[in-house]
């Protein structure tokens, strides 16, 4: 009689281990699928455009328009931001760069420039 209990007990433990293993595998696959979908979504958002339709790697031009500093997108025709900074108030070397069209790669550089020369 004791043998029947041992066999039943060991069968129960074996079935419990199998169920736990299957549950772990399903949970692991679900987590990995979510991780993969998240990384693909991040790759997609890297090429999504930012404010003013500028792609992250295309850059900006800081130029002069009607006496004021204006930021254009990489194509030099689409206005990204209009400022109230007068070109005449800029230092001479910076004024020349702005009149030609100063190129900056990152949005943070644009805002750094604008913060430095805004009043």
Secondary structure, 3 states (H helix, E strand, C coil): CHHHHHHHHHHHHHHHHHHHHHHHHHHHHHHHHHHHHHHHHHHHHHCCCCHHHCCCCCCEEEEEECCEEEEEECCCCCEEEEEEEEHHHCCHHHHHHHHHCEEECCHHHHHHHHHHHCC
